[in-house]
Amino acid sequence: MDSIDRKLVSLLQRNGKMSMKELSSELGLSITPIYDRLKRLEKQNVITGYHAHIDEKKMGFGLEVFCSVTLESHKADFLKQFEEDIKKFEEVLECYHLAGSFDFLLKILVKNMDDYGDFVNKKLARLDNIGVVNSHMVLKKIKQTRVLPLTE
């Protein structure tokens, strides 16, 4: 990946709707080499997709929760089963397996506290091997970005 590729990726991660003409102007290249670079970066899975950023509150989601989960057993089969089960829950936007005082950190988005209670009691708590669950409600987002720091 050369400096032009990095600048191309940097531009697109800030605005995925930039036209080929705009990219051409920003990069000082004609449209054909930019198109070729884009296709190569997509084929190499450097660019994995183009997504709309949605305002959660305007879609009715008023509660974001980080939920730490500690499992009772850490055997490989139990870890794998938890990972497979958690992928099925649409409320879970992100799930991380961590080293530290708990095993997994879930980012959960729901409409309200009632929905969160239903998620915990009717879905999460019914999974095998759940030990301890701690909930951390988001009061305010200070920073949220998906833009990678691609400065050279």
C-alpha positions in Angstrom: 0.0 0.0 0.0 1.6 3.3 -1.1 0.9 6.8 0.0 -1.8 7.3 -2.7 -3.7 4.2 -1.5 -3.5 5.5 2.1 -4.8 8.9 1.1 -7.6 7.3 -0.9 -8.6 5.1 2.0 -8.4 8.2 4.3 -10.7 10.2 2.1 -13.2 7.4 1.7 -13.4 6.6 5.4 -14.4 10.2 6.1 -16.9 10.3 3.2 -17.7 7.0 1.5 -20.0 8.8 -1.0 -17.2 10.8 -2.7 -17.5 10.5 -6.4 -14.7 9.4 -8.7 -14.4 13.0 -9.9 -14.0 14.3 -6.4 -11.4 11.6 -5.6 -9.6 12.4 -8.8 -9.4 16.1 -7.9 -8.2 15.4 -4.3 -5.6 12.8 -5.4 -4.4 14.5 -8.6 -5.0 11.4 -10.7 -7.4 10.5 -13.5 -10.5 8.4 -12.8 -9.2 5.2 -14.3 -6.2 4.7 -11.9 -8.4 5.6 -9.0 -11.0 3.1 -10.0 -8.3 0.4 -10.4 -6.9 1.2 -7.0 -10.3 1.0 -5.4 -11.1 -2.4 -7.0 -7.7 -3.7 -5.8 -8.2 -2.4 -2.2 -11.7 -4.0 -2.2 -10.3 -7.3 -3.5 -7.6 -7.3 -0.8 -10.3 -6.6 1.8 -8.6 -3.3 2.8 -12.0 -1.7 2.0 -14.6 -4.1 3.4 -17.7 -2.1 2.6 -19.5 1.2 2.4 -22.0 2.0 5.2 -24.5 4.7 6.1 -24.0 6.2 9.6 -27.4 6.1 11.3 -28.5 8.3 14.2 -29.6 5.8 16.8 -31.9 8.1 18.7 -33.8 9.1 15.6 -34.4 5.4 15.0 -35.8 5.1 18.5 -32.8 3.6 20.3 -32.5 5.5 23.5 -30.2 3.3 25.6 -26.7 2.1 25.0 -25.2 -0.3 27.4 -21.7 -1.8 27.8 -22.2 -5.2 29.5 -19.3 -7.1 31.0 -19.8 -10.9 31.1 -17.8 -13.4 33.1 -18.3 -17.1 32.3 -18.3 -19.8 34.9 -16.0 -22.1 32.9 -13.2 -21.1 30.5 -13.0 -24.3 28.6 -12.6 -23.8 24.8 -16.0 -25.4 24.0 -17.8 -23.1 26.4 -16.0 -20.0 25.0 -16.8 -21.0 21.4 -20.5 -21.7 22.3 -20.9 -18.3 24.0 -19.4 -16.6 20.9 -21.7 -18.4 18.6 -24.8 -17.7 20.8 -24.0 -14.0 21.2 -23.8 -13.4 17.5 -27.5 -14.3 17.2 -28.7 -11.4 19.3 -29.5 -8.3 17.2 -29.2 -6.0 20.3 -25.5 -6.8 20.6 -23.7 -4.5 18.2 -20.2 -5.5 19.2 -18.6 -8.3 21.3 -15.0 -8.4 22.5 -13.2 -11.3 24.2 -10.9 -9.7 26.7 -8.1 -10.5 29.1 -8.6 -9.0 32.5 -11.3 -9.0 35.3 -14.1 -10.2 33.0 -14.2 -12.3 29.8 -16.4 -10.5 27.3 -17.5 -6.9 26.8 -20.8 -6.4 24.8 -22.0 -3.2 23.3 -25.8 -3.3 23.4 -28.3 -0.9 21.9 -32.0 -1.0 22.9 -34.9 1.4 22.9 -35.2 1.7 26.7 -34.6 0.1 30.1 -37.5 -2.3 29.7 -36.0 -3.7 26.5 -32.6 -4.0 28.2 -34.2 -5.9 31.1 -35.9 -8.2 28.6 -32.6 -8.8 26.8 -30.7 -9.7 30.0 -33.5 -11.9 31.5 -34.9 -13.6 28.4 -31.7 -13.9 26.3 -28.4 -13.4 28.0 -29.2 -15.1 31.4 -30.6 -18.1 29.6 -27.3 -18.9 28.0 -25.3 -21.8 29.5 -22.2 -20.9 31.5 -23.1 -17.3 32.4 -21.4 -16.4 35.6 -21.5 -12.6 36.3 -23.1 -9.9 34.3 -22.4 -6.2 35.0 -24.2 -3.4 33.2 -22.7 0.0 32.4 -25.2 2.5 31.0 -23.9 5.2 28.7 -24.7 8.7 30.0 -23.0 10.6 27.2 -20.9 9.8 24.2 -17.7 11.8 24.3 -16.1 10.5 21.1 -17.3 7.9 18.6 -15.5 7.3 15.3 -14.6 4.6 12.9 -12.0 6.7 11.2 -8.5 5.1 11.5 -5.5 7.3 12.2 -3.8 7.0 8.8 -1.4 9.8 9.1 2.1 9.0 7.8 
